[in-house]
Amino acid sequence: MKILLLIIMLASTVIAAVGSLFLKKGAANLKKNIMSFFNWNIIGGIVLYCIASIVYLLLLKNNDLSVVFPLTSLTYIWVLIISHRYFKENINKVNIIAIVLIMIGIAMVTL
């Protein structure tokens, strides 16, 4: 069951990270008027966050919060990869150490 939980949570965190990508792209187009918030990137980001939240809620229904919640930290790993790939943000040694620590923490919680 824990493998299935991990796979579903992995998908949820990827969806949330892609949602962040859309929000970042949408934020670049923001202007001083409220209508600029209704661009496709922002709407897409919000929809993806909603999907990830629904999956998260479904996981919480049948699993311990103390197991499910730490798995949300996988989102940080995906955001780092996406930021590097699409926005050419740098990945440094501190980022890599943080990713390793996140992975160790996830392994400890799920095992």
C-alpha positions in Angstrom: 0.0 0.0 0.0 2.8 2.4 0.8 4.2 2.0 -2.8 0.8 3.0 -4.2 0.6 5.9 -1.8 4.1 7.1 -2.9 3.2 6.8 -6.6 -0.1 8.7 -6.2 1.6 11.4 -4.1 4.4 11.6 -6.6 1.9 12.4 -9.3 0.2 14.9 -7.1 3.5 16.7 -6.4 4.4 16.8 -10.1 1.0 18.3 -10.9 1.5 21.0 -8.2 5.0 21.7 -9.4 3.8 22.2 -13.0 1.1 24.4 -11.5 3.9 26.5 -10.1 5.5 26.7 -13.6 2.2 28.1 -15.0 1.8 30.6 -12.2 5.4 31.8 -12.6 4.8 32.3 -16.4 1.5 34.0 -15.7 3.0 36.3 -13.1 5.3 37.7 -15.8 2.3 39.1 -17.6 0.7 40.7 -14.6 -0.1 44.4 -14.8 -1.8 46.9 -12.5 -5.3 45.9 -13.5 -7.3 43.1 -12.0 -8.1 41.6 -15.4 -4.4 40.6 -16.0 -4.9 37.9 -13.3 -7.2 36.1 -15.7 -4.6 34.9 -18.2 -4.3 31.3 -19.2 -1.1 30.6 -17.4 -2.5 31.7 -14.0 -5.8 29.9 -14.6 -3.9 26.8 -15.6 -1.7 27.0 -12.5 -4.7 27.4 -10.2 -6.5 24.4 -11.9 -3.4 22.2 -11.5 -3.1 23.3 -7.8 -6.8 22.4 -7.3 -6.3 18.9 -8.9 -3.2 18.3 -6.7 -5.2 19.4 -3.6 -8.1 17.0 -4.4 -5.6 14.2 -4.8 -4.0 15.2 -1.5 -7.4 15.2 0.3 -8.2 11.8 -1.1 -4.9 10.5 0.2 -5.6 12.0 3.6 -8.9 10.1 3.8 -7.3 6.7 4.1 -3.7 7.5 5.3 -2.0 9.0 8.2 -1.3 12.7 8.0 2.1 12.1 9.5 3.0 10.0 6.4 1.2 11.9 3.7 2.2 15.4 4.7 6.0 14.9 4.5 5.5 13.5 1.0 4.4 16.9 -0.2 8.1 18.0 0.1 8.6 16.1 -3.2 7.1 19.3 -4.8 10.3 21.2 -3.9 12.4 18.7 -5.9 10.2 19.0 -9.0 10.1 22.8 -8.7 13.8 22.9 -8.6 14.1 20.8 -11.7 11.4 22.7 -13.6 12.9 26.1 -12.6 16.3 25.0 -13.9 14.9 23.6 -17.1 12.4 26.3 -18.1 13.7 29.4 -16.3 17.4 28.6 -16.4 17.7 29.0 -12.6 20.9 27.8 -11.1 21.2 24.6 -9.1 23.9 24.9 -6.5 25.5 22.6 -3.9 23.0 23.8 -1.2 20.1 22.8 -3.5 21.5 19.4 -4.1 22.2 18.8 -0.3 18.6 19.9 0.4 17.2 17.5 -2.2 19.2 14.6 -0.7 18.0 15.5 2.8 14.4 15.6 1.6 14.8 12.2 0.0 16.3 10.8 3.1 13.4 12.2 5.2 10.8 10.8 2.8 12.5 7.4 2.9 12.5 7.5 6.7 8.9 8.5 7.0 7.5 6.0 4.4 9.6 3.0 5.6 
